[in-house]
Amino acid sequence: MGEASADQAIRRFLATIRVGDLCAGTVVEVTRSGPSVLLDGFEERPLGVVGSLDASWRRRSAEVAVVGQRITAEVIAVDLDAGRVWLSMAATENPELWAFLKRLRRGEVLAGTVAAIERFGVFVALDEGPGHPVYPGVGFITYPELSWRRFEAASEVVEIGRRVSCEFLQFDTSNGEARLSLKAMRPDPFLEFADRVTVGQTLRGRVTKLVPFGVFVQVEDGVEGLVRLAELASEPVAAVEDVVNVGDEVPVTVMDVDRGRHRLVLSRRRA
């Protein structure tokens, strides 16, 4: 079979496969990136790929599959251009949890209890659905999704045992988690601020952080803006510490408000 004919045959085969289908096949290779699978119905070359994190939520891929092993996995993506079917063995290993997470829709509100606080995020034990085979909770909140306001530690926002209601963002298939947002349940203070402020308006704020290229100034609770080095004073500034310190109250003029990127540009010099 010529290369062009082979590509057409692959495309025809892949066109029959949909995300959510269960595919069976034989493992022909296991690498660090995961097992390669010769799918039933297409024996010319292996088209199935199981990512290392999609092999199992409990074990490493090398411990889950061996060459010659027969597997059944769920399709999570089909790449016609690359001629690949991305599979999840974790889906068939944890069918009840997978089915629960697949039913969730973005924007849906889920309730639960904070089960653990880690340096990379917060686990939430959800009221509904099964538990997680590895983690203390199926729900997971990354630090940026905890609060609109600046904080140094997650314990400033939540504590273990606290009841929370969060907005569902997405199903993390690699970890079997429901990614959640706690801050989405509160009004966005930046957008509320942007509705009231105008460019050129002068405000007073508190310096919250010094960086080599300027300073951050909090003008309202949950709203901070950047004063760049050139806008700190009328004279050239060698170091921000020469002009202001954290905690200083300073007047600032609004230079720009970017609602889409939540960016506020300020000037102390023009104030």
Stockholm file with secondary structure:
# STOCKHOLM 1.0

chainA/1-271         MGEASADQAIRRFLATIRVGDLCAGTVVEVTRSGPSVLLDGFEERPLGVVGSLDASWRRRSAEVAVVGQRITAEVIAVDLDAGRVWLSMAATENPELWAFLKRLRRGEVLAGTVAAIERFGVFVALDEGPGHPVYPGVGFITYPELSWRRFEAASEVVEIGRRVSCEFLQFDTSNGEARLSLKAMRPDPFLEFADRVTVGQTLRGRVTKLVPFGVFVQVEDGVEGLVRLAELASEPVAAVEDVVNVGDEVPVTVMDVDRGRHRLVLSRRRA
#=GR chainA/1-271 SS CCHHHHHHHHHHHHTTCCTTCEEEEEEEEEETTEEEEEETTCCSSCCEEECTTTSCSSSCHHHHCCTTCEEEEEEEEEETTTTEEEEEHHHHHSHHHHHHHHHCCTTCEEEEEEEEEETTEEEEEESSSCCCSSSSCSEEECGGGTCSSCCSSGGGTCCTTCEEEEEEEEEETTTTEEEEESGGGSCCHHHHHHHHCCTTCEEEEEEEEEETTEEEEEEETTEEEEEEGGGSCSSCCSCGGGTCCTTCEEEEEEEEEETTTTEEEEESTTC
#=GC SS_cons         CCHHHHHHHHHHHHTTCCTTCEEEEEEEEEETTEEEEEETTCCSSCCEEECTTTSCSSSCHHHHCCTTCEEEEEEEEEETTTTEEEEEHHHHHSHHHHHHHHHCCTTCEEEEEEEEEETTEEEEEESSSCCCSSSSCSEEECGGGTCSSCCSSGGGTCCTTCEEEEEEEEEETTTTEEEEESGGGSCCHHHHHHHHCCTTCEEEEEEEEEETTEEEEEEETTEEEEEEGGGSCSSCCSCGGGTCCTTCEEEEEEEEEETTTTEEEEESTTC
//
